[in-house]
């Protein structure tokens, strides 16, 4: 059907990719296995956190909501099928080990206050996604010194921090020609 559609000039939503079975299985271990594992780990961590979903939803951010949406769809799938995707692929353990190594490195960098490793991981992701043609931009602005200068010791800084960050967001949106900005608040203001 796909080849016939291509031959006739009919538009399709898929690309025909020709490869050997081993190459297919290795790639699928990352395309399906890794993405499923990430979402299973995400919703398992939430379920085991002891936090009620409605409480988390009140504090959620755009990133959290998007991840929760994907994880919800994964959780609704057939667990036996997903187990088979993980366990029957000879390359499945490779993708799980890659995920575990990345999470372990992330944990160590945070626990040990190793900003250089954390930044290196973010930069590596940035470079990987750029190579794939996925557009995004990281804008670095130092606002903390402004806040420290303007806000008296012991007073809350949140409103000024928020205004400064939003000012940066509005400027960058204008530079990019963006017509919409999605804002969300979360515990890590550095990511906002």
Backbone bond lengths (Angstrom), bond angles and torsions (degrees), N, CA, C in turn:
res aa  C-N    CA-C-N  psi(-1)  N-CA   C-N-CA  omega(-1)  CA-C   N-CA-C  phi
1 X - - - 1.464 - - 1.533 109.89 -
2 X 1.353 116.86 -46.17 1.462 120.07 -178.09 1.526 110.70 -62.39
3 X 1.326 116.24 -47.00 1.475 119.73 -179.18 1.516 110.46 -63.02
4 X 1.336 117.32 -38.59 1.467 120.90 178.59 1.528 110.20 -64.75
5 X 1.336 116.81 -40.30 1.463 120.76 178.88 1.514 110.63 -64.07
6 X 1.337 116.71 -42.30 1.465 120.27 178.18 1.523 111.24 -63.12
7 X 1.333 115.96 -44.20 1.461 120.58 -178.11 1.528 111.45 -63.37
8 X 1.323 117.04 -33.56 1.462 120.62 -178.86 1.523 112.89 -84.26
9 X 1.336 116.90 -8.93 1.454 120.41 -178.13 1.519 112.98 86.90
10 X 1.336 116.54 4.36 1.467 121.54 179.39 1.527 110.00 -65.38
11 X 1.334 116.59 138.22 1.464 121.08 178.87 1.522 109.98 -72.16
12 X 1.328 115.73 138.41 1.462 120.99 176.00 1.522 108.68 -129.04
13 X 1.306 115.61 163.72 1.463 120.85 177.60 1.523 111.40 -97.73
14 X 1.326 117.38 6.10 1.458 120.90 -174.08 1.518 110.63 -126.13
15 X 1.317 114.05 158.03 1.460 121.47 172.52 1.509 107.73 -113.05
16 X 1.318 116.27 139.84 1.452 121.17 175.41 1.519 108.05 -82.87
17 X 1.319 116.71 122.31 1.456 122.28 -179.95 1.521 107.09 -120.67
18 X 1.319 115.41 119.98 1.459 120.34 -179.85 1.522 108.38 -100.62
19 X 1.355 115.56 127.61 1.467 120.68 -179.62 1.521 108.63 -161.02
20 X 1.313 115.68 166.91 1.450 121.23 176.26 1.517 111.28 -76.59
21 X 1.327 116.08 165.54 1.469 120.84 -177.93 1.518 112.90 -64.14
22 X 1.331 117.63 -41.58 1.468 119.33 179.74 1.523 111.53 -62.48
23 X 1.329 116.16 -44.26 1.468 119.58 178.71 1.528 110.01 -62.71
24 X 1.340 116.61 -42.77 1.465 121.39 178.08 1.529 110.47 -57.96
25 X 1.347 116.14 -49.88 1.465 119.67 -176.96 1.517 112.17 -62.87
26 X 1.324 117.10 -38.65 1.475 119.73 179.39 1.526 110.54 -66.08
27 X 1.331 117.02 -44.21 1.466 119.96 179.49 1.524 111.44 -67.02
28 X 1.324 117.02 -41.39 1.467 120.51 179.61 1.521 111.25 -64.67
29 X 1.341 117.46 -30.50 1.467 119.77 176.16 1.517 110.64 -59.33
30 X 1.321 117.38 -33.17 1.462 120.82 177.78 1.527 111.58 -87.94
31 X 1.327 117.59 -41.18 1.472 120.58 -177.54 1.527 111.16 -66.38
32 X 1.318 117.00 -49.51 1.466 119.89 -179.88 1.528 112.19 -97.21
33 X 1.320 116.33 -52.58 1.461 120.19 -174.66 1.518 113.13 -58.19
34 X 1.328 116.94 -48.97 1.467 120.85 -178.28 1.522 111.66 -66.43
35 X 1.335 116.98 -45.08 1.470 118.65 -179.02 1.524 111.12 -66.30
36 X 1.335 117.44 -38.93 1.467 119.31 176.11 1.519 110.62 -64.53
37 X 1.337 116.95 -46.78 1.466 120.94 -178.58 1.523 111.33 -59.44
38 X 1.327 117.05 -42.52 1.459 121.16 178.82 1.527 110.89 -59.16
39 X 1.324 116.45 -44.27 1.462 120.11 -179.57 1.517 112.26 -71.76
40 X 1.321 117.84 -36.80 1.467 120.58 176.09 1.527 109.55 -63.72
41 X 1.324 117.05 -43.63 1.469 120.44 177.25 1.527 110.32 -62.95
42 X 1.329 118.09 -40.64 1.464 122.84 -179.66 1.525 110.82 -61.26
43 X 1.352 116.81 -53.36 1.465 116.36 -176.55 1.521 112.13 -73.58
44 X 1.330 118.33 -25.85 1.464 120.21 175.22 1.534 110.19 -68.13
45 X 1.338 116.71 -43.64 1.468 120.31 177.66 1.526 110.49 -61.28
46 X 1.328 117.45 -40.36 1.469 120.01 177.40 1.517 110.90 -64.68
47 X 1.336 116.90 -46.59 1.464 120.97 -177.95 1.522 111.42 -62.71
48 X 1.330 116.44 -35.84 1.465 120.58 -178.10 1.530 113.10 -88.18
49 X 1.339 116.62 -2.51 1.466 119.88 -178.61 1.524 112.75 -73.86
50 X 1.331 116.77 -20.66 1.457 120.80 -176.91 1.518 112.86 84.17
51 X 1.328 116.12 -2.89 1.469 119.84 179.16 1.521 110.23 -87.11
52 X 1.308 116.44 137.10 1.458 121.59 179.09 1.525 109.58 -74.84
53 X 1.312 116.03 138.69 1.468 120.99 -178.74 1.534 112.87 -55.52
54 X 1.344 119.72 -42.92 1.472 118.58 178.89 1.529 112.56 -61.69
55 X 1.313 116.49 -35.99 1.476 119.77 178.81 1.526 110.32 -66.01
56 X 1.316 116.32 -43.56 1.466 120.19 177.45 1.532 110.64 -63.91
57 X 1.315 117.01 -39.39 1.464 121.05 -178.92 1.528 111.35 -61.74
58 X 1.343 117.16 -34.24 1.466 120.13 178.74 1.523 111.73 -66.71
59 X 1.327 116.78 -26.84 1.463 121.72 -177.53 1.525 112.56 -101.83
60 X 1.309 117.72 3.85 1.461 120.82 -168.51 1.519 112.81 -69.12
61 X 1.322 113.20 163.58 1.461 122.03 177.54 1.520 107.94 -122.03
62 X 1.304 116.66 173.56 1.456 121.59 178.15 1.523 110.41 -58.82
63 X 1.317 117.06 -43.23 1.461 121.48 179.81 1.523 110.36 -63.31
64 X 1.320 117.09 -47.06 1.464 121.38 179.86 1.526 110.27 -60.78
65 X 1.329 117.09 -46.41 1.461 120.75 -178.67 1.526 111.71 -60.72
66 X 1.340 116.81 -42.45 1.470 120.17 179.24 1.522 110.49 -64.34
67 X 1.335 117.06 -44.09 1.469 120.53 179.24 1.523 110.32 -65.85
68 X 1.323 117.23 -40.71 1.460 121.61 179.13 1.519 110.86 -62.82
69 X 1.325 116.82 -38.57 1.467 121.00 178.69 1.526 110.75 -61.48
70 X 1.318 117.20 -47.66 1.466 120.88 178.75 1.524 110.38 -64.55
71 X 1.343 117.35 -45.66 1.460 121.46 -178.87 1.529 111.26 -62.09
72 X 1.311 116.96 -36.28 1.470 120.93 178.63 1.522 110.35 -63.22
73 X 1.333 116.18 -41.62 1.471 119.61 178.21 1.528 111.06 -66.54
74 X 1.319 117.09 -39.38 1.473 120.31 178.09 1.533 109.75 -65.14
75 X 1.329 117.43 -44.16 1.464 121.56 -178.72 1.521 112.32 -62.21
76 X 1.331 117.65 -26.80 1.466 121.71 -178.68 1.531 112.19 -81.60
77 X 1.315 117.11 -8.31 1.466 120.59 -178.34 1.526 111.64 -78.89
78 X 1.310 115.30 174.38 1.453 122.44 -179.45 1.529 109.98 -73.42
79 X 1.330 119.29 113.72 1.467 120.55 -177.10 1.528 113.09 -64.03
80 X 1.327 117.66 -31.50 1.468 119.94 178.49 1.526 110.62 -65.81
81 X 1.327 116.48 -40.84 1.462 120.42 177.58 1.529 110.44 -64.09
82 X 1.324 116.27 -43.74 1.457 119.69 -179.37 1.527 112.12 -66.53
83 X 1.335 116.25 -34.72 1.461 119.31 175.13 1.526 109.87 -64.11
84 X 1.317 116.82 -42.03 1.467 119.83 178.70 1.524 111.46 -63.56
85 X 1.321 116.89 -39.48 1.467 119.96 177.04 1.526 109.80 -58.48
86 X 1.328 116.48 -40.68 1.467 121.06 -179.70 1.532 111.71 -74.24
87 X 1.320 117.18 -46.04 1.462 120.17 -167.58 1.520 115.20 -90.57
88 X 1.306 119.33 -25.34 1.460 120.32 -175.93 1.524 113.77 -90.67
89 X 1.314 116.92 -11.43 1.462 120.28 177.93 1.528 108.12 -86.21
90 X 1.335 115.86 122.33 1.468 119.92 -178.89 1.527 112.70 -59.45
91 X 1.325 117.61 -20.97 1.462 121.81 -178.67 1.529 112.47 -100.08
92 X 1.341 116.67 1.87 1.455 120.82 -176.68 1.519 113.53 -59.70
93 X 1.312 116.73 -40.32 1.463 120.23 -179.24 1.525 110.77 -64.99
94 X 1.334 117.16 -32.44 1.473 120.62 178.41 1.527 110.96 -59.68
95 X 1.334 117.08 -45.09 1.467 119.24 -179.66 1.527 111.20 -70.59
96 X 1.329 117.62 -36.88 1.466 120.31 177.45 1.523 111.11 -65.89
97 X 1.329 116.60 -40.00 1.465 119.85 176.92 1.523 111.12 -64.62
98 X 1.327 117.32 -37.28 1.468 120.90 177.92 1.530 110.19 -63.99
99 X 1.338 116.33 -42.02 1.467 120.55 178.17 1.530 110.24 -64.38
100 X 1.321 116.36 -45.87 1.470 120.25 -179.62 1.524 111.18 -61.93
101 X 1.323 116.99 -42.50 1.469 120.61 179.56 1.525 110.83 -63.30
102 X 1.331 116.85 -41.68 1.466 120.06 179.85 1.524 111.21 -66.11
103 X 1.334 117.57 -42.77 1.465 120.92 179.07 1.524 110.09 -65.47
104 X 1.327 117.09 -41.96 1.467 120.19 178.15 1.522 111.47 -61.69
105 X 1.335 116.72 -42.59 1.470 120.55 179.12 1.527 110.28 -64.71
106 X 1.320 116.85 -41.41 1.462 121.70 177.77 1.525 110.29 -62.24
107 X 1.321 117.51 -46.95 1.471 121.38 178.72 1.523 111.48 -59.49
108 X 1.337 116.32 -47.12 1.469 119.61 -179.90 1.522 110.86 -60.52
109 X 1.319 117.09 -42.67 1.468 119.08 -177.40 1.527 110.68 -63.52
110 X 1.323 116.94 -39.58 1.465 120.55 179.90 1.527 110.52 -72.01
111 X 1.324 117.21 -47.23 1.467 121.12 -178.02 1.518 112.28 -63.65
112 X 1.330 116.95 -35.86 1.462 121.09 -177.24 1.533 112.61 -93.42
113 X 1.335 117.32 2.12 1.459 120.43 -179.12 1.518 112.20 65.30
114 X 1.324 116.62 30.79 1.468 122.88 -176.63 1.527 109.82 -89.89
115 X 1.323 115.60 80.80 1.458 120.87 -178.41 1.525 111.80 -62.27
116 X 1.318 118.09 -33.58 1.469 121.24 -178.01 1.531 111.09 -61.50
117 X 1.334 117.43 -43.74 1.466 120.45 178.66 1.521 110.49 -67.15
118 X 1.335 116.89 -42.47 1.463 121.34 178.53 1.529 109.93 -59.36
119 X 1.328 116.54 -48.60 1.469 121.42 179.69 1.526 110.28 -62.32
120 X 1.327 117.04 -41.53 1.465 120.75 179.54 1.528 110.84 -61.45
121 X 1.328 116.90 -39.23 1.463 120.18 177.79 1.531 110.46 -64.58
122 X 1.325 116.43 -43.34 1.464 120.15 178.36 1.528 110.59 -63.46
123 X 1.319 117.48 -42.18 1.461 121.13 179.79 1.523 111.32 -66.17
124 X 1.335 116.77 -39.32 1.456 120.22 177.97 1.530 110.07 -62.11
125 X 1.325 116.89 -42.77 1.461 120.93 176.61 1.519 111.24 -63.27
126 X 1.319 115.85 -42.10 1.458 121.70 178.01 1.525 110.01 -56.74
127 X 1.328 116.87 -50.79 1.465 121.53 -178.74 1.526 111.16 -63.01
128 X 1.321 117.08 -42.60 1.467 120.98 179.73 1.530 110.69 -61.21
129 X 1.333 116.84 -47.32 1.465 120.35 -178.46 1.523 111.51 -68.29
130 X 1.317 118.16 -36.28 1.474 120.87 175.84 1.518 110.90 -61.83
131 X 1.338 116.15 -42.77 1.468 120.33 178.74 1.521 111.17 -61.23
132 X 1.325 117.14 -29.66 1.467 121.57 178.83 1.522 111.28 -82.81
133 X 1.333 117.23 -3.62 1.458 120.07 178.55 1.514 114.18 80.94
134 X 1.326 117.42 20.91 1.465 121.26 178.60 1.521 107.47 -93.26
135 X 1.330 117.44 110.86 1.468 119.56 -174.33 1.527 112.76 -75.40
136 X 1.309 116.29 133.83 1.454 122.70 170.74 1.517 107.23 -161.30
137 X 1.306 115.32 167.00 1.454 119.90 -177.47 1.517 108.92 -141.52
138 X 1.312 115.80 137.37 1.463 121.45 173.23 1.521 106.49 -108.22
139 X 1.312 115.81 121.10 1.462 121.89 179.98 1.517 108.06 -109.14
140 X 1.301 116.34 118.41 1.461 120.29 -179.91 1.527 109.26 -102.25
141 X 1.327 115.20 125.25 1.459 121.89 178.52 1.517 108.64 -136.99
142 X 1.304 117.00 136.27 1.457 120.89 176.67 1.525 107.66 -94.33
143 X 1.329 115.89 108.68 1.464 120.51 179.94 1.530 111.34 -113.07
144 X 1.305 116.67 -16.35 1.467 120.50 -175.48 1.528 111.74 -60.18
145 X 1.331 117.54 -40.31 1.470 119.88 -179.18 1.533 110.96 -64.63
146 X 1.328 116.87 -35.34 1.466 120.90 177.40 1.528 109.11 -65.45
147 X 1.326 115.99 -44.87 1.463 121.02 -179.28 1.528 110.24 -63.01
148 X 1.315 117.62 -45.98 1.472 121.22 -179.96 1.533 111.30 -61.27
149 X 1.323 116.13 -34.96 1.463 120.23 -179.22 1.535 111.49 -73.15
150 X 1.334 117.70 -34.92 1.458 121.27 -172.95 1.529 115.25 -95.57
151 X 1.332 117.23 -26.27 1.461 120.24 -176.30 1.532 109.45 -100.52
152 X 1.336 117.46 126.32 1.473 120.39 179.15 1.532 111.86 -62.58
153 X 1.305 115.56 149.24 1.471 122.82 178.28 1.522 109.92 -52.38
154 X 1.332 116.80 133.63 1.455 122.00 176.96 1.518 114.59 87.18
155 X 1.331 118.13 -7.75 1.469 121.90 179.23 1.532 109.07 -93.89
156 X 1.328 115.82 154.34 1.456 120.21 -178.56 1.533 111.22 -71.79
157 X 1.321 114.95 139.65 1.465 121.49 -176.04 1.520 112.46 -102.42
158 X 1.335 116.95 -6.12 1.465 120.91 -167.81 1.527 114.32 -57.04
159 X 1.315 117.90 -45.50 1.465 118.50 -175.07 1.527 111.83 -66.42
160 X 1.326 117.86 -40.81 1.467 119.92 178.55 1.529 110.71 -68.44
161 X 1.324 116.77 -43.11 1.477 119.90 177.32 1.524 110.09 -56.75
162 X 1.315 115.77 -46.11 1.459 120.92 -179.30 1.527 110.97 -60.35
163 X 1.323 116.28 -45.85 1.474 119.54 -179.69 1.524 111.59 -64.14
164 X 1.313 117.11 -40.81 1.465 119.96 179.07 1.523 111.29 -65.20
165 X 1.346 116.54 -43.97 1.472 119.89 179.03 1.521 110.47 -63.55
166 X 1.319 116.21 -43.37 1.469 118.66 -179.52 1.524 111.12 -65.80
167 X 1.300 116.93 -35.32 1.460 119.25 175.49 1.520 111.33 -60.06
168 X 1.322 116.08 -42.29 1.468 120.79 177.24 1.527 109.65 -64.22
169 X 1.336 116.52 -44.75 1.468 120.26 179.53 1.528 111.53 -60.08
170 X 1.329 117.24 -44.36 1.462 120.51 -179.70 1.527 111.16 -64.38
171 X 1.335 116.40 -40.58 1.467 119.83 178.57 1.524 110.91 -63.49
172 X 1.337 116.54 -47.35 1.469 120.53 -178.89 1.522 110.14 -65.46
173 X 1.322 117.43 -40.59 1.469 120.07 177.91 1.522 110.40 -58.96
174 X 1.316 116.00 -42.45 1.463 120.43 178.26 1.530 110.79 -63.29
175 X 1.332 116.87 -43.28 1.464 121.13 178.69 1.522 111.91 -61.93
176 X 1.334 116.47 -35.49 1.461 121.16 -178.21 1.528 112.98 -85.80
177 X 1.327 116.26 -9.44 1.454 119.79 -176.75 1.524 112.35 76.52
178 X 1.335 117.14 21.34 1.463 121.39 -179.56 1.517 109.98 -74.02
179 X 1.307 115.65 142.54 1.465 120.49 178.74 1.520 112.23 -106.68
180 X 1.328 117.62 -7.65 1.462 121.72 179.93 1.527 108.77 -137.54
181 X 1.324 115.20 144.29 1.464 122.19 173.76 1.519 106.51 -129.90
182 X 1.322 117.10 127.11 1.463 121.34 176.03 1.518 107.43 -100.82
183 X 1.322 116.55 120.69 1.452 122.22 -179.19 1.514 110.14 -109.18
184 X 1.308 115.99 141.80 1.460 120.88 175.99 1.514 108.18 -149.53
185 X 1.305 117.22 144.82 1.449 120.10 179.86 1.523 108.76 -105.88
186 X 1.302 115.84 140.62 1.449 122.67 179.86 1.506 108.71 -149.08
187 X 1.311 115.71 178.01 1.464 119.60 -175.63 1.522 113.25 -67.14
188 X 1.317 118.16 -27.49 1.462 120.07 -176.46 1.519 110.32 -101.58
189 X 1.312 116.14 88.72 1.461 120.97 -178.27 1.507 112.84 -61.79
190 X 1.340 117.64 -23.23 1.453 120.59 -179.94 1.521 111.58 -64.26
191 X 1.329 117.86 -24.48 1.451 121.22 -178.95 1.518 112.01 -85.51
192 X 1.294 118.37 -14.17 1.445 121.98 -174.68 1.506 111.88 -70.75
